[in-house]
């Protein structure tokens, strides 16, 4: 069950990175608050995924 959580967190991180990248290249626009919110969610999700990856690597 823990494996699914790890995979879901990885997919969410990749999707938020793609959304923020699409914003920077001009593919979509949103309200400034939504843009800032997506950016901070991206940073948080990538950081959390990195921590989980580090835990998995340290265990093996």
Backbone as CSV, one residue per row, in Angstrom:
resi,resn,N_x,N_y,N_z,CA_x,CA_y,CA_z,C_x,C_y,C_z
1,UNK,0.822,-1.190,0.000,0.000,0.000,0.000,0.867,1.255,0.000
2,UNK,1.982,1.207,0.681,2.862,2.363,0.750,3.458,2.681,-0.628
3,UNK,3.605,1.663,-1.466,4.148,1.867,-2.800,3.227,2.749,-3.639
4,UNK,1.897,2.574,-3.515,0.953,3.390,-4.266,1.037,4.852,-3.849
5,UNK,1.224,5.096,-2.584,1.358,6.462,-2.091,2.597,7.132,-2.686
6,UNK,3.680,6.391,-2.750,4.926,6.906,-3.320,4.749,7.231,-4.806
7,UNK,4.091,6.341,-5.533,3.857,6.559,-6.963,2.930,7.755,-7.184
8,UNK,1.880,7.867,-6.389,0.955,8.992,-6.521,1.644,10.316,-6.231
9,UNK,2.518,10.324,-5.245,3.243,11.550,-4.919,4.195,11.929,-6.052
10,UNK,4.813,10.943,-6.668,5.697,11.202,-7.808,4.943,11.756,-8.999
11,UNK,3.781,11.179,-9.289,2.977,11.655,-10.411,2.480,13.076,-10.152
12,UNK,2.044,13.357,-8.933,1.581,14.703,-8.599,2.711,15.718,-8.755
13,UNK,3.903,15.345,-8.347,5.046,16.253,-8.484,5.323,16.561,-9.945
14,UNK,5.315,15.537,-10.778,5.582,15.730,-12.207,4.490,16.593,-12.839
15,UNK,3.236,16.359,-12.480,2.148,17.144,-13.061,2.229,18.613,-12.661
16,UNK,2.564,18.892,-11.420,2.693,20.294,-11.014,3.891,20.967,-11.681
17,UNK,4.973,20.233,-11.890,6.115,20.803,-12.615,5.698,21.140,-14.041
18,UNK,4.950,20.259,-14.680,4.483,20.508,-16.051,3.556,21.728,-16.090
19,UNK,2.628,21.831,-15.128,1.715,22.982,-15.099,2.464,24.301,-14.938
20,UNK,3.422,24.331,-14.042,4.182,25.564,-13.824,5.033,25.885,-15.056
21,UNK,5.607,24.861,-15.685,6.384,25.086,-16.909,5.491,25.619,-18.021
22,UNK,4.277,25.077,-18.147,3.339,25.570,-19.158,2.982,27.033,-18.908
23,UNK,2.884,27.413,-17.643,2.615,28.821,-17.333,3.781,29.693,-17.794
24,UNK,5.007,29.246,-17.524,6.164,30.072,-17.869,6.367,30.191,-19.373
25,UNK,5.949,29.205,-20.150,6.090,29.333,-21.607,4.867,29.991,-22.237
26,UNK,3.862,30.296,-21.413,2.724,31.054,-21.904,1.569,30.234,-22.427
27,UNK,1.494,28.957,-22.124,0.398,28.126,-22.625,-0.920,28.378,-21.909
28,UNK,-0.877,28.799,-20.674,-2.112,29.075,-19.944,-1.907,30.231,-18.993
29,UNK,-3.004,30.871,-18.655,-2.994,31.982,-17.702,-4.073,31.730,-16.658
30,UNK,-3.837,32.245,-15.483,-4.810,32.134,-14.395,-4.703,33.386,-13.549
31,UNK,-5.530,33.474,-12.538,-5.433,34.581,-11.597,-4.079,34.521,-10.898
32,UNK,-3.539,35.662,-10.505,-2.231,35.660,-9.843,-2.187,34.784,-8.587
33,UNK,-3.276,34.722,-7.857,-3.279,33.903,-6.642,-3.164,32.425,-6.995
34,UNK,-3.843,31.998,-8.056,-3.779,30.602,-8.495,-2.375,30.280,-8.985
35,UNK,-1.758,31.202,-9.705,-0.395,30.984,-10.193,0.578,30.809,-9.028
36,UNK,0.475,31.659,-8.032,1.347,31.566,-6.859,1.070,30.280,-6.095
37,UNK,-0.192,29.930,-5.963,-0.571,28.706,-5.270,0.011,27.477,-5.972
38,UNK,-0.121,27.409,-7.291,0.438,26.273,-8.035,1.947,26.207,-7.881
39,UNK,2.620,27.362,-7.884,4.069,27.361,-7.734,4.478,26.794,-6.374
40,UNK,3.821,27.237,-5.310,4.179,26.735,-3.981,3.797,25.272,-3.791
41,UNK,2.690,24.842,-4.389,2.341,23.426,-4.331,3.387,22.601,-5.071
42,UNK,3.871,23.107,-6.203,4.908,22.398,-6.946,6.164,22.255,-6.100
43,UNK,6.609,23.333,-5.492,7.815,23.284,-4.675,7.642,22.315,-3.516
44,UNK,6.493,22.374,-2.861,6.225,21.483,-1.733,6.166,20.027,-2.162
45,UNK,5.509,19.743,-3.280,5.380,18.353,-3.720,6.720,17.784,-4.177
46,UNK,7.516,18.575,-4.862,8.836,18.097,-5.289,9.731,17.871,-4.067
47,UNK,9.677,18.762,-3.107,10.462,18.608,-1.886,10.027,17.364,-1.113
48,UNK,8.712,17.154,-0.974,8.199,15.973,-0.277,8.565,14.682,-0.977
49,UNK,8.497,14.686,-2.301,8.876,13.491,-3.061,10.366,13.205,-2.908
50,UNK,11.165,14.241,-2.856,12.598,14.056,-2.628,12.890,13.454,-1.262
51,UNK,12.163,13.888,-0.259,12.345,13.336,1.086,11.953,11.859,1.108
52,UNK,10.810,11.517,0.484,10.373,10.121,0.450,11.359,9.257,-0.333
53,UNK,11.891,9.782,-1.426,12.882,9.046,-2.204,14.136,8.800,-1.379
54,UNK,14.562,9.809,-0.629,15.740,9.672,0.231,15.510,8.610,1.289
55,UNK,14.306,8.557,1.870,13.990,7.538,2.873,14.069,6.140,2.273
56,UNK,13.563,5.991,1.051,13.594,4.678,0.395,15.023,4.260,0.052
57,UNK,15.832,5.197,-0.383,17.219,4.874,-0.730,18.010,4.540,0.522
58,UNK,17.751,5.236,1.616,18.472,4.998,2.862,18.141,3.633,3.456
59,UNK,16.898,3.164,3.254,16.496,1.863,3.783,17.227,0.718,3.091
60,UNK,17.463,0.837,1.779,18.072,-0.281,1.054,19.561,-0.298,1.112
